[in-house]
């Protein structure tokens, strides 16, 4: 998971906590932790239950870059009724994330 979130999504790494089983990323004022739960393993049984959104400046460029990295997209970039763009992807464990490009 570290490689995907740090190297593929290019989130800025804050710290690695191997003993506790998580990594932390710093997104401006927000700390985003990704970790494993001892009682859960394998593919997510309900991958749509929680869906983090990552804001990007150019969703089409980011989509192209991530596809070239081998990332699977459930939904390519599409314009939303509110004027922005949304694309939906999965991480290596099947968790669902969305890229958002907000309207100007």
URGIBEL-V251261 format. One record per residue. RES is the residue in three letters. D_LAST is the distance of its C-alpha to the last C-alpha in Angstrom with 2 decimals. Layout:
((RES | D_LAST) (RES | D_LAST))
This chain:
((UNK | 32.44) (UNK | 32.03) (UNK | 31.66) (UNK | 28.96) (UNK | 26.73) (UNK | 27.50) (UNK | 28.07) (UNK | 26.10) (UNK | 22.98) (UNK | 23.44) (UNK | 23.12) (UNK | 24.73) (UNK | 28.27) (UNK | 29.69) (UNK | 33.14) (UNK | 35.41) (UNK | 37.84) (UNK | 40.27) (UNK | 42.87) (UNK | 40.48) (UNK | 38.79) (UNK | 35.14) (UNK | 32.63) (UNK | 30.00) (UNK | 26.61) (UNK | 24.75) (UNK | 21.01) (UNK | 20.31) (UNK | 22.29) (UNK | 22.87) (UNK | 25.90) (UNK | 25.66) (UNK | 29.20) (UNK | 30.30) (UNK | 33.96) (UNK | 36.77) (UNK | 38.65) (UNK | 42.41) (UNK | 43.01) (UNK | 40.45) (UNK | 40.56) (UNK | 39.51) (UNK | 36.69) (UNK | 34.70) (UNK | 36.44) (UNK | 33.35) (UNK | 30.34) (UNK | 27.92) (UNK | 29.12) (UNK | 26.69) (UNK | 23.46) (UNK | 21.52) (UNK | 17.80) (UNK | 16.49) (UNK | 12.86) (UNK | 12.23) (UNK | 9.98) (UNK | 11.42) (UNK | 13.07) (UNK | 15.24) (UNK | 16.69) (UNK | 17.37) (UNK | 18.95) (UNK | 21.13) (UNK | 22.20) (UNK | 23.18) (UNK | 25.03) (UNK | 26.93) (UNK | 27.88) (UNK | 29.35) (UNK | 26.95) (UNK | 27.42) (UNK | 24.53) (UNK | 25.27) (UNK | 22.17) (UNK | 20.22) (UNK | 16.45) (UNK | 15.86) (UNK | 13.12) (UNK | 13.54) (UNK | 14.21) (UNK | 11.42) (UNK | 8.82) (UNK | 8.44) (UNK | 11.16) (UNK | 14.41) (UNK | 17.47) (UNK | 20.72) (UNK | 23.33) (UNK | 26.62) (UNK | 28.16) (UNK | 31.80) (UNK | 33.24) (UNK | 31.32) (UNK | 28.94) (UNK | 25.64) (UNK | 22.24) (UNK | 18.74) (UNK | 15.83) (UNK | 12.39) (UNK | 9.05) (UNK | 6.48) (UNK | 3.79) (UNK | 0.00))
